[in-house]
Amino acid sequence: MASETNRTIRVCLKRRSLPRLETSLLLAYVLGRSREWLIAHDDEPLAPDQYDAYLALEARRQQGEPIAYLVGQREFMSLPFVVDPAVLIPRPETELLVEKALEFISTVAKPEVLELGTGSGIIAICLAKAMPNAQITATDISEAALTVARQNAERLNASVEFLAGEWFGALADQQQFDLIVSNPPYIHPQDPHLAEGDLRFEPEQALTDGVNGLAAFDVIITGARERLRPGGWLWLEHGFDQAQDVTQRLEQEGFNHIKTFFDVGGKPRVSGGSYNGCDG
């Protein structure tokens, strides 16, 4: 067993087993403190159970388990979201989808918004926080994911109606919206990245459609025609090499004012358009 001298915060932070940032995140989680607190109190010893808890997390991280799952949280658009292996880990690229959705719905006084495949609820919740007068509905086929989403909405005081079902199948007949958004599974099932990094631990059905990476877009774009009010918008996050495929499908289904936007890395990431010939 390590001596008390070897169990101080400073010693743990200097370990070479993990990058210092990851070590500090895990220590902060174990101690229930902020990373800033760790710096100010780095000479304090860890209790044996705290040290053992840290070592257990360190070992899991060395096996590749994502930090977000280890600490049960990831920040998105400055909000802390609960995450677990039932949901995808929030990624900065998805902020673009939220930003564009808000931009194109800003002129509607009391918009009705639908998110398809909500996962942890980050998109629906961020939209609800930014548009208090909006009516937000979010669907997901995974009951486990919806449990996480509802927990996040409650913690963040966001008004969102979560429904269980596959895509539009969770909705009442004839229900329509001013805006539909989705970050569907779009990775090709043969993509080698699925066997690398964090993706190894994330829910497969949220990453790939198991077909060609475009099957979910076909269902969503076709179904959105009946679910959008005249002048409504559909916005979709997609892979960096899928913009042309997605925009072609939008054109084929009669969408207008089709646009593609680029993420912070300069890659095409979000595409969408309006239905029924409205001005965008």
URMO-V205683 format. One record per backbone hydrogen bond with DSSP energy under -1.0 kcal/mol. CO is the residue of the C=O (numbers start at 1). NH is the residue of the N-H. Records with the same first field share a line. If there is no record, write none. Layout:
CO->NH / NH
This chain:
4->7
7->46
8->12
9->13
10->14
12->15
19->23
20->24
21->25
22->26
23->27
24->28
25->29
26->30
27->31
28->32 / 33
34->38
35->39
36->40
37->41
41->44
42->10
44->9
47->51
48->52
49->53
50->54
51->55
52->56
53->57
54->58
55->59
56->60
57->61
58->62
60->65
61->64
66->70
67->71
68->72 / 73
74->81
76->79
79->76
81->74
84->87
91->94
92->95
93->96
94->98
95->99
96->100
97->101
98->102
99->103
100->104
105->108
111->135
112->178 / 179
113->137
114->181
115->139
118->121
121->125
122->126
123->127
124->128
125->129
126->130
127->131
131->134
135->113
136->161
137->115
138->163
139->117 / 118
140->165
142->146
143->147
144->148
145->149
146->150
147->151
148->152
149->153
150->154
151->155
152->156
153->158
161->138
163->140
166->169
168->171
172->175
177->229
178->233
179->114
180->235
181->116
182->237
188->191
191->194
192->195
193->196
197->200
198->201
203->206
204->207 / 208
207->187
214->218
215->219
216->220
217->221
218->222
219->223
220->224
224->228
227->177
229->232
232->275
233->180
234->273
235->182
236->271
239->242
242->246
243->247
244->248
245->249
246->250
247->251
248->252
249->253
250->255
251->254
256->274
259->272
261->269 / 270
263->266
267->263
269->238
270->261
271->236
272->259
273->234
274->256
275->231
